[in-house]
Amino acid sequence: MLLAFVWAAACADPGAALANASRSYQERGDYASLKILAERLQKGMTRHEVEALLGPPGLEPGGGHSVYGSDRKEQPSWADRELFVALLIEYTDANGTVTDEVQSWELRPIGE
């Protein structure tokens, strides 16, 4: 039902759809909204811009990484159990320097 609502809003007004996805993700941590937001990320976005969309990260395993979890679980072929799907954002550049800008991101199952 939530996915249908988000999709219908996206068709009506892209700006409103982004705002709805942002609000929904920050309130519920839902995968459907996280997927929409991940598709809007761009290399070079600042950490501030990312956090305006997604809120603070659920986990920061190092200064150059942020992790945003979701309510979705998948069992990849390489895992022996279901794992939560999360958005991993990399702020570390090719030289290993932590920046304030998005360098890459990936939406995928993660383990502990």
MOPAC internal coordinates of N, CA, C and O (Angstrom, degrees):
PM7 1SCF
backbone

  N    0.0000 0     0.00 0     0.00 0    0    0    0
  C    1.4386 1     0.00 0     0.00 0    1    0    0
  C    1.5340 1   110.82 1     0.00 0    2    1    0
  O    1.2310 1   120.67 1   134.95 1    3    2    1
  N    1.3357 1   116.32 1   -45.05 1    3    2    1
  C    1.4626 1   120.07 1   179.96 1    5    3    2
  C    1.5182 1   110.83 1   -60.98 1    6    5    3
  O    1.2310 1   120.25 1   138.02 1    7    6    5
  N    1.3334 1   117.12 1   -41.98 1    7    6    5
  C    1.4613 1   120.76 1   179.78 1    9    7    6
  C    1.5288 1   110.66 1   -61.66 1   10    9    7
  O    1.2310 1   119.79 1   140.03 1   11   10    9
  N    1.3227 1   118.01 1   -39.97 1   11   10    9
  C    1.4686 1   121.46 1   178.47 1   13   11   10
  C    1.5220 1   110.69 1   -63.89 1   14   13   11
  O    1.2310 1   120.56 1   140.78 1   15   14   13
  N    1.3270 1   116.54 1   -39.22 1   15   14   13
  C    1.4619 1   120.47 1   178.47 1   17   15   14
  C    1.5247 1   110.69 1   -65.35 1   18   17   15
  O    1.2310 1   120.11 1   133.52 1   19   18   17
  N    1.3144 1   117.39 1   -46.48 1   19   18   17
  C    1.4624 1   121.87 1  -179.40 1   21   19   18
  C    1.5280 1   109.80 1   -63.53 1   22   21   19
  O    1.2310 1   119.69 1   137.94 1   23   22   21
  N    1.3447 1   118.20 1   -42.06 1   23   22   21
  C    1.4605 1   121.84 1   179.72 1   25   23   22
  C    1.5317 1   110.87 1   -63.87 1   26   25   23
  O    1.2310 1   120.32 1   136.08 1   27   26   25
  N    1.3331 1   117.00 1   -43.92 1   27   26   25
  C    1.4629 1   120.60 1  -179.85 1   29   27   26
  C    1.5246 1   110.55 1   -63.47 1   30   29   27
  O    1.2310 1   120.21 1   140.16 1   31   30   29
  N    1.3171 1   117.20 1   -39.84 1   31   30   29
  C    1.4643 1   120.81 1   178.41 1   33   31   30
  C    1.5198 1   110.91 1   -65.91 1   34   33   31
  O    1.2310 1   120.25 1   143.20 1   35   34   33
  N    1.3185 1   117.14 1   -36.80 1   35   34   33
  C    1.4710 1   121.15 1   179.87 1   37   35   34
  C    1.5207 1   111.02 1   -64.20 1   38   37   35
  O    1.2310 1   120.37 1   143.42 1   39   38   37
  N    1.3078 1   116.90 1   -36.58 1   39   38   37
  C    1.4629 1   120.48 1   179.71 1   41   39   38
  C    1.5238 1   110.91 1   -70.66 1   42   41   39
  O    1.2310 1   120.37 1   146.56 1   43   42   41
  N    1.3110 1   116.91 1   -33.44 1   43   42   41
  C    1.4604 1   120.96 1  -175.82 1   45   43   42
  C    1.5276 1   111.90 1   -75.83 1   46   45   43
  O    1.2310 1   119.88 1   131.86 1   47   46   45
  N    1.3234 1   117.83 1   -48.14 1   47   46   45
  C    1.4662 1   121.81 1  -175.18 1   49   47   46
  C    1.5222 1   108.37 1  -155.46 1   50   49   47
  O    1.2310 1   119.76 1   -72.18 1   51   50   49
  N    1.3310 1   118.06 1   107.82 1   51   50   49
  C    1.4657 1   120.28 1  -177.52 1   53   51   50
  C    1.5235 1   113.78 1   -56.63 1   54   53   51
  O    1.2310 1   119.48 1   142.33 1   55   54   53
  N    1.3421 1   118.59 1   -37.67 1   55   54   53
  C    1.4649 1   120.94 1   178.67 1   57   55   54
  C    1.5163 1   111.61 1   -65.84 1   58   57   55
  O    1.2310 1   120.92 1   138.89 1   59   58   57
  N    1.3230 1   115.85 1   -41.11 1   59   58   57
  C    1.4650 1   120.38 1   178.03 1   61   59   58
  C    1.5162 1   110.47 1   -67.75 1   62   61   59
  O    1.2310 1   120.47 1   143.25 1   63   62   61
  N    1.3266 1   116.70 1   -36.75 1   63   62   61
  C    1.4663 1   120.45 1   179.37 1   65   63   62
  C    1.5229 1   110.61 1   -63.19 1   66   65   63
  O    1.2310 1   120.53 1   138.40 1   67   66   65
  N    1.3221 1   116.59 1   -41.60 1   67   66   65
  C    1.4619 1   120.51 1   178.88 1   69   67   66
  C    1.5306 1   110.23 1   -64.75 1   70   69   67
  O    1.2310 1   120.50 1   136.22 1   71   70   69
  N    1.3138 1   116.65 1   -43.78 1   71   70   69
  C    1.4679 1   120.55 1   178.22 1   73   71   70
  C    1.5214 1   110.97 1   -63.15 1   74   73   71
  O    1.2310 1   120.29 1   138.86 1   75   74   73
  N    1.3340 1   117.05 1   -41.14 1   75   74   73
  C    1.4643 1   120.78 1   178.15 1   77   75   74
  C    1.5273 1   111.38 1   -64.83 1   78   77   75
  O    1.2310 1   120.61 1   137.73 1   79   78   77
  N    1.3251 1   116.44 1   -42.27 1   79   78   77
  C    1.4678 1   120.14 1   179.18 1   81   79   78
  C    1.5230 1   110.08 1   -64.63 1   82   81   79
  O    1.2310 1   120.38 1   138.21 1   83   82   81
  N    1.3160 1   116.88 1   -41.79 1   83   82   81
  C    1.4605 1   121.23 1   179.16 1   85   83   82
  C    1.5273 1   110.80 1   -61.49 1   86   85   83
  O    1.2310 1   120.64 1   131.28 1   87   86   85
  N    1.3053 1   116.39 1   -48.72 1   87   86   85
  C    1.4631 1   120.97 1   179.49 1   89   87   86
  C    1.5332 1   110.75 1   -62.57 1   90   89   87
  O    1.2310 1   120.58 1   134.58 1   91   90   89
  N    1.3188 1   116.50 1   -45.42 1   91   90   89
  C    1.4577 1   120.85 1  -178.97 1   93   91   90
  C    1.5305 1   111.13 1   -62.13 1   94   93   91
  O    1.2310 1   120.41 1   134.59 1   95   94   93
  N    1.3293 1   116.82 1   -45.41 1   95   94   93
  C    1.4595 1   118.98 1  -179.69 1   97   95   94
  C    1.5333 1   111.06 1   -64.43 1   98   97   95
  O    1.2310 1   120.37 1   136.19 1   99   98   97
  N    1.3135 1   116.90 1   -43.81 1   99   98   97
  C    1.4620 1   119.47 1  -178.02 1  101   99   98
  C    1.5271 1   112.29 1   -66.35 1  102  101   99
  O    1.2310 1   120.45 1   150.95 1  103  102  101
  N    1.3337 1   116.75 1   -29.05 1  103  102  101
  C    1.4636 1   120.33 1   179.44 1  105  103  102
  C    1.5229 1   112.74 1   -85.86 1  106  105  103
  O    1.2310 1   120.17 1   143.12 1  107  106  105
  N    1.3468 1   117.29 1   -36.88 1  107  106  105
  C    1.4699 1   120.71 1  -170.67 1  109  107  106
  C    1.5277 1   115.21 1  -120.37 1  110  109  107
  O    1.2310 1   119.93 1   162.63 1  111  110  109
  N    1.3162 1   117.75 1   -17.37 1  111  110  109
  C    1.4642 1   119.75 1  -177.22 1  113  111  110
  C    1.5215 1   112.55 1    66.45 1  114  113  111
  O    1.2310 1   120.08 1  -148.86 1  115  114  113
  N    1.3258 1   117.44 1    31.14 1  115  114  113
  C    1.4643 1   120.97 1  -174.68 1  117  115  114
  C    1.5342 1   112.35 1   -80.04 1  118  117  115
  O    1.2310 1   121.40 1   -36.49 1  119  118  117
  N    1.3136 1   114.93 1   143.51 1  119  118  117
  C    1.4612 1   122.45 1  -177.80 1  121  119  118
  C    1.5282 1   112.28 1   -62.65 1  122  121  119
  O    1.2310 1   120.04 1   138.27 1  123  122  121
  N    1.3302 1   117.53 1   -41.73 1  123  122  121
  C    1.4736 1   120.36 1  -176.95 1  125  123  122
  C    1.5264 1   110.20 1   -57.69 1  126  125  123
  O    1.2310 1   120.15 1   135.27 1  127  126  125
  N    1.3050 1   117.31 1   -44.73 1  127  126  125
  C    1.4652 1   120.72 1   179.12 1  129  127  126
  C    1.5213 1   111.41 1   -70.30 1  130  129  127
  O    1.2310 1   120.33 1   139.63 1  131  130  129
  N    1.3280 1   116.97 1   -40.37 1  131  130  129
  C    1.4675 1   120.35 1   179.08 1  133  131  130
  C    1.5195 1   110.82 1   -60.49 1  134  133  131
  O    1.2310 1   120.37 1   140.64 1  135  134  133
  N    1.3172 1   116.89 1   -39.36 1  135  134  133
  C    1.4631 1   120.85 1   179.20 1  137  135  134
  C    1.5356 1   110.92 1   -63.15 1  138  137  135
  O    1.2310 1   120.27 1   136.94 1  139  138  137
  N    1.3163 1   117.10 1   -43.06 1  139  138  137
  C    1.4683 1   121.45 1   177.52 1  141  139  138
  C    1.5243 1   110.41 1   -61.17 1  142  141  139
  O    1.2310 1   120.66 1   135.31 1  143  142  141
  N    1.3222 1   116.35 1   -44.69 1  143  142  141
  C    1.4608 1   120.79 1  -178.77 1  145  143  142
  C    1.5235 1   111.54 1   -67.94 1  146  145  143
  O    1.2310 1   120.13 1   141.40 1  147  146  145
  N    1.3285 1   117.35 1   -38.60 1  147  146  145
  C    1.4708 1   120.86 1   178.88 1  149  147  146
  C    1.5267 1   110.86 1   -62.44 1  150  149  147
  O    1.2310 1   120.58 1   144.84 1  151  150  149
  N    1.3215 1   116.49 1   -35.16 1  151  150  149
  C    1.4686 1   120.46 1   179.08 1  153  151  150
  C    1.5264 1   112.06 1   -69.22 1  154  153  151
  O    1.2310 1   119.61 1   162.20 1  155  154  153
  N    1.3242 1   118.34 1   -17.80 1  155  154  153
  C    1.4665 1   122.69 1  -179.89 1  157  155  154
  C    1.5270 1   112.94 1   -92.84 1  158  157  155
  O    1.2310 1   120.50 1   169.52 1  159  158  157
  N    1.3265 1   116.64 1   -10.48 1  159  158  157
  C    1.4673 1   118.82 1   179.29 1  161  159  158
  C    1.5172 1   110.21 1   -66.02 1  162  161  159
  O    1.2310 1   121.30 1   -30.38 1  163  162  161
  N    1.3217 1   115.13 1   149.62 1  163  162  161
  C    1.4597 1   121.35 1   178.17 1  165  163  162
  C    1.5178 1   108.90 1  -138.55 1  166  165  163
  O    1.2310 1   121.03 1   -35.83 1  167  166  165
  N    1.3074 1   115.63 1   144.17 1  167  166  165
  C    1.4539 1   119.94 1   174.65 1  169  167  166
  C    1.5271 1   107.87 1   -58.44 1  170  169  167
  O    1.2310 1   120.81 1   -45.08 1  171  170  169
  N    1.3301 1   116.06 1   134.92 1  171  170  169
  C    1.4533 1   121.12 1  -179.90 1  173  171  170
  C    1.5214 1   114.27 1    96.74 1  174  173  171
  O    1.2310 1   119.84 1   167.96 1  175  174  173
  N    1.3512 1   117.92 1   -12.04 1  175  174  173
  C    1.4665 1   119.11 1   175.13 1  177  175  174
  C    1.5226 1   108.37 1   -60.27 1  178  177  175
  O    1.2310 1   120.40 1   -35.83 1  179  178  177
  N    1.3121 1   116.85 1   144.17 1  179  178  177
  C    1.4580 1   119.40 1   178.86 1  181  179  178
  C    1.5276 1   110.51 1   -80.39 1  182  181  179
  O    1.2310 1   121.63 1   -20.97 1  183  182  181
  N    1.3175 1   114.49 1   159.03 1  183  182  181
  C    1.4634 1   120.30 1   176.41 1  185  183  182
  C    1.5369 1   109.34 1   -57.45 1  186  185  183
  O    1.2310 1   120.34 1   141.77 1  187  186  185
  N    1.3102 1   116.95 1   -38.23 1  187  186  185
  C    1.4606 1   121.60 1   178.96 1  189  187  186
  C    1.5384 1   110.69 1   -60.97 1  190  189  187
  O    1.2310 1   120.20 1   136.37 1  191  190  189
  N    1.3301 1   117.21 1   -43.63 1  191  190  189
  C    1.4667 1   121.02 1   178.78 1  193  191  190
  C    1.5264 1   110.96 1   -64.54 1  194  193  191
  O    1.2310 1   120.55 1   139.49 1  195  194  193
  N    1.3342 1   116.56 1   -40.51 1  195  194  193
  C    1.4649 1   120.78 1   178.82 1  197  195  194
  C    1.5232 1   109.71 1   -62.90 1  198  197  195
  O    1.2310 1   120.62 1   133.01 1  199  198  197
  N    1.3261 1   116.41 1   -46.99 1  199  198  197
  C    1.4580 1   119.47 1  -178.04 1  201  199  198
  C    1.5284 1   112.61 1   -69.42 1  202  201  199
  O    1.2310 1   119.97 1   155.66 1  203  202  201
  N    1.3203 1   117.66 1   -24.34 1  203  202  201
  C    1.4681 1   120.08 1   173.89 1  205  203  202
  C    1.5340 1   109.83 1   -66.77 1  206  205  203
  O    1.2310 1   120.26 1   145.14 1  207  206  205
  N    1.3298 1   117.12 1   -34.86 1  207  206  205
  C    1.4693 1   121.65 1   178.03 1  209  207  206
  C    1.5245 1   112.80 1   -79.52 1  210  209  207
  O    1.2310 1   120.73 1   133.81 1  211  210  209
  N    1.3362 1   116.20 1   -46.19 1  211  210  209
  C    1.4575 1   121.62 1  -169.39 1  213  211  210
  C    1.5220 1   115.21 1  -103.99 1  214  213  211
  O    1.2310 1   120.43 1   164.78 1  215  214  213
  N    1.3185 1   116.79 1   -15.22 1  215  214  213
  C    1.4587 1   119.85 1  -172.14 1  217  215  214
  C    1.5222 1   108.80 1    85.12 1  218  217  215
  O    1.2310 1   120.23 1     4.88 1  219  218  217
  N    1.3190 1   117.16 1  -175.12 1  219  218  217
  C    1.4621 1   119.05 1   179.09 1  221  219  218
  C    1.5330 1   110.25 1   -69.21 1  222  221  219
  O    1.2310 1   120.01 1   -31.28 1  223  222  221
  N    1.3329 1   117.58 1   148.72 1  223  222  221
  C    1.4640 1   119.41 1   179.77 1  225  223  222
  C    1.5235 1   111.23 1   -66.32 1  226  225  223
  O    1.2310 1   121.43 1   -28.25 1  227  226  225
  N    1.3152 1   114.86 1   151.75 1  227  226  225
  C    1.4560 1   119.95 1   176.67 1  229  227  226
  C    1.5169 1   111.74 1   -73.65 1  230  229  227
  O    1.2310 1   121.23 1   154.20 1  231  230  229
  N    1.3209 1   115.26 1   -25.80 1  231  230  229
  C    1.4608 1   120.84 1  -177.03 1  233  231  230
  C    1.5144 1   108.35 1  -151.64 1  234  233  231
  O    1.2310 1   121.14 1   -40.01 1  235  234  233
  N    1.3283 1   115.43 1   139.99 1  235  234  233
  C    1.4679 1   121.56 1   174.01 1  237  235  234
  C    1.5249 1   107.32 1  -129.90 1  238  237  235
  O    1.2310 1   120.35 1   -93.46 1  239  238  237
  N    1.3374 1   116.94 1    86.54 1  239  238  237
  C    1.4657 1   120.08 1  -175.83 1  241  239  238
  C    1.5243 1   113.86 1   -68.02 1  242  241  239
  O    1.2310 1   119.89 1   167.74 1  243  242  241
  N    1.2922 1   117.81 1   -12.26 1  243  242  241
  C    1.4596 1   123.53 1   176.31 1  245  243  242
  C    1.5063 1   107.13 1  -166.60 1  246  245  243
  O    1.2310 1   119.75 1   -18.60 1  247  246  245
  N    1.3252 1   118.08 1   161.40 1  247  246  245
  C    1.4446 1   121.67 1  -176.93 1  249  247  246
  C    1.5086 1   114.36 1   -56.57 1  250  249  247
  O    1.2310 1   120.24 1   155.55 1  251  250  249
  N    1.3236 1   117.14 1   -24.45 1  251  250  249
  C    1.4452 1   120.47 1  -176.18 1  253  251  250
  C    1.5097 1   115.02 1   -99.65 1  254  253  251
  O    1.2310 1   120.04 1  -170.12 1  255  254  253
  N    1.3317 1   117.52 1     9.88 1  255  254  253
  C    1.4638 1   121.02 1  -177.77 1  257  255  254
  C    1.5209 1   110.33 1  -135.63 1  258  257  255
  O    1.2310 1   120.80 1   -33.42 1  259  258  257
  N    1.3179 1   116.07 1   146.58 1  259  258  257
  C    1.4623 1   122.32 1   171.54 1  261  259  258
  C    1.5227 1   107.63 1  -135.41 1  262  261  259
  O    1.2310 1   121.14 1   -36.66 1  263  262  261
  N    1.3273 1   115.43 1   143.34 1  263  262  261
  C    1.4586 1   121.28 1  -179.84 1  265  263  262
  C    1.5273 1   108.81 1  -125.11 1  266  265  263
  O    1.2310 1   121.49 1   -50.73 1  267  266  265
  N    1.3337 1   114.75 1   129.27 1  267  266  265
  C    1.4555 1   122.36 1   176.94 1  269  267  266
  C    1.5226 1   107.94 1  -117.72 1  270  269  267
  O    1.2310 1   120.14 1   -66.82 1  271  270  269
  N    1.3206 1   117.34 1   113.18 1  271  270  269
  C    1.4519 1   122.22 1  -178.04 1  273  271  270
  C    1.5194 1   112.61 1   -78.80 1  274  273  271
  O    1.2310 1   121.48 1    -6.39 1  275  274  273
  N    1.3304 1   114.77 1   173.61 1  275  274  273
  C    1.4657 1   120.80 1   176.47 1  277  275  274
  C    1.5203 1   109.51 1  -144.65 1  278  277  275
  O    1.2310 1   120.94 1    -2.94 1  279  278  277
  N    1.3089 1   115.80 1   177.06 1  279  278  277
  C    1.4598 1   122.13 1   179.59 1  281  279  278
  C    1.5307 1   112.29 1   -90.07 1  282  281  279
  O    1.2310 1   120.01 1  -176.57 1  283  282  281
  N    1.3125 1   117.60 1     3.43 1  283  282  281
  C    1.4704 1   121.09 1  -176.87 1  285  283  282
  C    1.5275 1   110.72 1   -95.40 1  286  285  283
  O    1.2310 1   121.60 1   -39.31 1  287  286  285
  N    1.3291 1   114.54 1   140.69 1  287  286  285
  C    1.4627 1   120.88 1   174.38 1  289  287  286
  C    1.5258 1   109.07 1  -120.86 1  290  289  287
  O    1.2310 1   120.93 1   -35.16 1  291  290  289
  N    1.3177 1   115.82 1   144.84 1  291  290  289
  C    1.4617 1   122.73 1   174.86 1  293  291  290
  C    1.5212 1   107.49 1  -138.93 1  294  293  291
  O    1.2310 1   121.00 1   -24.93 1  295  294  293
  N    1.3193 1   115.69 1   155.07 1  295  294  293
  C    1.4617 1   119.44 1   174.30 1  297  295  294
  C    1.5236 1   108.70 1  -114.97 1  298  297  295
  O    1.2310 1   120.66 1   -81.37 1  299  298  297
  N    1.3383 1   116.34 1    98.63 1  299  298  297
  C    1.4615 1   119.25 1   177.85 1  301  299  298
  C    1.5183 1   110.42 1   -67.36 1  302  301  299
  O    1.2310 1   120.47 1   -21.41 1  303  302  301
  N    1.3113 1   116.71 1   158.59 1  303  302  301
  C    1.4659 1   121.03 1  -178.36 1  305  303  302
  C    1.5229 1   112.39 1   -62.06 1  306  305  303
  O    1.2310 1   119.57 1   154.13 1  307  306  305
  N    1.3134 1   118.43 1   -25.87 1  307  306  305
  C    1.4598 1   121.61 1  -177.60 1  309  307  306
  C    1.5247 1   113.54 1   -87.04 1  310  309  307
  O    1.2310 1   119.98 1   174.72 1  311  310  309
  N    1.3398 1   117.65 1    -5.28 1  311  310  309
  C    1.4646 1   120.93 1  -177.50 1  313  311  310
  C    1.5207 1   110.49 1  -107.91 1  314  313  311
  O    1.2310 1   120.98 1   -27.27 1  315  314  313
  N    1.3254 1   115.73 1   152.73 1  315  314  313
  C    1.4658 1   120.40 1   178.99 1  317  315  314
  C    1.5259 1   112.35 1   -95.15 1  318  317  315
  O    1.2310 1   120.60 1  -174.67 1  319  318  317
  N    1.3364 1   116.45 1     5.33 1  319  318  317
  C    1.4629 1   121.25 1   179.33 1  321  319  318
  C    1.5252 1   109.51 1  -155.51 1  322  321  319
  O    1.2310 1   121.19 1    -8.84 1  323  322  321
  N    1.3235 1   115.32 1   171.16 1  323  322  321
  C    1.4531 1   119.67 1   176.58 1  325  323  322
  C    1.5318 1   109.87 1   -72.25 1  326  325  323
  O    1.2310 1   121.28 1   -35.10 1  327  326  325
  N    1.3251 1   115.15 1   144.90 1  327  326  325
  C    1.4587 1   122.03 1   178.68 1  329  327  326
  C    1.5224 1   109.16 1  -125.29 1  330  329  327
  O    1.2310 1   120.80 1   -29.83 1  331  330  329
  N    1.3097 1   116.07 1   150.17 1  331  330  329
  C    1.4589 1   119.62 1   175.95 1  333  331  330
  C    1.5200 1   109.75 1   -72.53 1  334  333  331
  O    1.2310 1   120.95 1   -36.18 1  335  334  333
  N    1.3245 1   115.80 1   143.82 1  335  334  333
  C    1.4605 1   121.56 1   175.47 1  337  335  334
  C    1.5257 1   107.16 1   -88.61 1  338  337  335
  O    1.2310 1   121.06 1   -48.19 1  339  338  337
  N    1.3181 1   115.58 1   131.81 1  339  338  337
  C    1.4612 1   120.83 1  -177.86 1  341  339  338
  C    1.5236 1   110.07 1  -137.83 1  342  341  339
  O    1.2310 1   121.65 1   -19.41 1  343  342  341
  N    1.3124 1   114.45 1   160.59 1  343  342  341
  C    1.4573 1   122.33 1   173.82 1  345  343  342
  C    1.5202 1   107.13 1   -98.99 1  346  345  343
  O    1.2310 1   120.73 1   -59.43 1  347  346  345
  N    1.3311 1   116.21 1   120.57 1  347  346  345
  C    1.4544 1   122.08 1   177.41 1  349  347  346
  C    1.5179 1   107.91 1  -105.38 1  350  349  347
  O    1.2310 1   120.88 1   -56.07 1  351  350  349
  N    1.3170 1   115.93 1   123.93 1  351  350  349
  C    1.4639 1   121.15 1  -179.47 1  353  351  350
  C    1.5177 1   108.61 1  -114.19 1  354  353  351
  O    1.2310 1   121.09 1   -49.44 1  355  354  353
  N    1.3185 1   115.51 1   130.56 1  355  354  353
  C    1.4645 1   123.33 1  -178.36 1  357  355  354
  C    1.5199 1   108.98 1  -106.25 1  358  357  355
  O    1.2310 1   120.74 1   -54.55 1  359  358  357
  N    1.3368 1   116.18 1   125.45 1  359  358  357
  C    1.4662 1   122.14 1   177.12 1  361  359  358
  C    1.5317 1   111.36 1  -109.00 1  362  361  359
  O    1.2310 1   119.82 1  -179.40 1  363  362  361
  N    1.3124 1   117.95 1     0.60 1  363  362  361
  C    1.4602 1   122.19 1  -178.40 1  365  363  362
  C    1.5218 1   109.27 1   -89.96 1  366  365  363
  O    1.2310 1   120.51 1   -50.75 1  367  366  365
  N    1.3289 1   116.63 1   129.25 1  367  366  365
  C    1.4671 1   120.02 1  -177.88 1  369  367  366
  C    1.5283 1   111.63 1   -82.19 1  370  369  367
  O    1.2310 1   120.59 1     0.31 1  371  370  369
  N    1.3113 1   116.47 1  -179.69 1  371  370  369
  C    1.4702 1   122.48 1  -175.92 1  373  371  370
  C    1.5254 1   112.52 1   -61.99 1  374  373  371
  O    1.2310 1   119.87 1   157.94 1  375  374  373
  N    1.3306 1   117.85 1   -22.06 1  375  374  373
  C    1.4623 1   121.78 1   178.77 1  377  375  374
  C    1.5200 1   112.80 1   -89.47 1  378  377  375
  O    1.2310 1   120.30 1  -179.60 1  379  378  377
  N    1.3330 1   117.03 1     0.40 1  379  378  377
  C    1.4599 1   121.15 1  -179.68 1  381  379  378
  C    1.5174 1   113.54 1    86.04 1  382  381  379
  O    1.2310 1   120.42 1  -171.27 1  383  382  381
  N    1.3182 1   116.80 1     8.73 1  383  382  381
  C    1.4577 1   121.48 1  -179.92 1  385  383  382
  C    1.5266 1   109.61 1   -87.80 1  386  385  383
  O    1.2310 1   121.10 1   -49.74 1  387  386  385
  N    1.3353 1   115.50 1   130.26 1  387  386  385
  C    1.4586 1   119.86 1   176.24 1  389  387  386
  C    1.5230 1   107.81 1   -75.13 1  390  389  387
  O    1.2310 1   121.02 1   -53.52 1  391  390  389
  N    1.3123 1   115.65 1   126.48 1  391  390  389
  C    1.4658 1   121.45 1  -179.84 1  393  391  390
  C    1.5276 1   108.86 1  -113.51 1  394  393  391
  O    1.2310 1   120.49 1    -0.53 1  395  394  393
  N    1.2938 1   116.67 1   179.47 1  395  394  393
  C    1.4578 1   122.80 1   174.56 1  397  395  394
  C    1.5245 1   110.12 1  -102.34 1  398  397  395
  O    1.2310 1   120.48 1  -167.89 1  399  398  397
  N    1.3381 1   116.68 1    12.11 1  399  398  397
  C    1.4604 1   121.24 1  -177.19 1  401  399  398
  C    1.5267 1   111.32 1  -121.31 1  402  401  399
  O    1.2310 1   121.09 1   -36.32 1  403  402  401
  N    1.3158 1   115.53 1   143.68 1  403  402  401
  C    1.4634 1   121.67 1   177.42 1  405  403  402
  C    1.5280 1   108.73 1   -61.99 1  406  405  403
  O    1.2310 1   121.12 1   -51.47 1  407  406  405
  N    1.3204 1   115.47 1   128.53 1  407  406  405
  C    1.4576 1   121.75 1   176.20 1  409  407  406
  C    1.5338 1   110.39 1  -102.67 1  410  409  407
  O    1.2310 1   120.88 1   141.00 1  411  410  409
  N    1.3394 1   115.93 1   -39.00 1  411  410  409
  C    1.4662 1   121.30 1   178.02 1  413  411  410
  C    1.5245 1   108.26 1  -162.39 1  414  413  411
  O    1.2310 1   120.98 1   -12.61 1  415  414  413
  N    1.3334 1   115.74 1   167.39 1  415  414  413
  C    1.4536 1   121.51 1   178.43 1  417  415  414
  C    1.5082 1   108.49 1  -156.64 1  418  417  415
  O    1.2310 1   121.57 1   -22.50 1  419  418  417
  N    1.3131 1   114.61 1   157.50 1  419  418  417
  C    1.4585 1   120.79 1  -178.76 1  421  419  418
  C    1.5188 1   109.42 1  -153.67 1  422  421  419
  O    1.2310 1   120.79 1   -45.46 1  423  422  421
  N    1.3073 1   116.09 1   134.54 1  423  422  421
  C    1.4730 1   123.07 1   175.90 1  425  423  422
  C    1.5244 1   105.65 1  -102.86 1  426  425  423
  O    1.2310 1   120.68 1   -66.48 1  427  426  425
  N    1.3544 1   116.31 1   113.52 1  427  426  425
  C    1.4658 1   119.16 1  -175.12 1  429  427  426
  C    1.5236 1   110.90 1  -160.80 1  430  429  427
  O    1.2310 1   120.47 1   -14.57 1  431  430  429
  N    1.3339 1   116.71 1   165.43 1  431  430  429
  C    1.4651 1   120.07 1   174.98 1  433  431  430
  C    1.5292 1   109.78 1   -67.03 1  434  433  431
  O    1.2310 1   121.21 1   -38.33 1  435  434  433
  N    1.3226 1   115.29 1   141.67 1  435  434  433
  C    1.4676 1   119.55 1   177.69 1  437  435  434
  C    1.5212 1   109.48 1  -130.29 1  438  437  435
  O    1.2310 1   121.04 1   -30.11 1  439  438  437
  N    1.3238 1   115.62 1   149.89 1  439  438  437
  C    1.4618 1   122.04 1   175.91 1  441  439  438
  C    1.5037 1   110.06 1   -98.54 1  442  441  439
  O    1.2310 1   121.50 1     4.91 1  443  442  441
  N    1.3129 1   114.73 1  -175.09 1  443  442  441
  C    1.4691 1   119.93 1  -179.35 1  445  443  442
  C    1.5021 1   111.02 1   -83.31 1  446  445  443
  O    1.2310 1   120.10 1   180.00 1  447  446  445

